[in-house]
């Protein structure tokens, strides 16, 4: 462990384990590698992703859900004739 006169500390090691029932960080935290969470990750506040997001398993959303500004939540409805086919359609409306 090295420490500077400014109160900064740097730890260089192959692996670092903290055994603590609860830990609190009072400032920002930057992770420059991957993060693996074994358990539940509870986020209080906004969660922002600047890259893609992949979800394996189910997802539950409470509140508004949009894609590129378009409502795709529980109020999302498609319009068109009742004779329109069920299932996916192309951007032109043709069934695929």
ZIPEUR-V72607 format. One record per backbone hydrogen bond with DSSP energy under -1.0 kcal/mol. CO is the residue of the C=O (numbers start at 0). NH is the residue of the N-H. E is the energy in kcal/mol with one decimal. If there is no record, write none. Layout:
BEGIN
[[CO;NH;E] [CO;NH;E]]
END
This chain:
BEGIN
[[1;9;-1.9] [3;6;-1.6] [7;3;-2.2] [9;1;-1.9] [64;71;-2.8] [66;69;-1.9] [69;66;-2.3] [72;75;-1.9] [80;83;-2.1] [87;95;-1.7] [89;92;-2.2] [93;89;-3.1]]
END
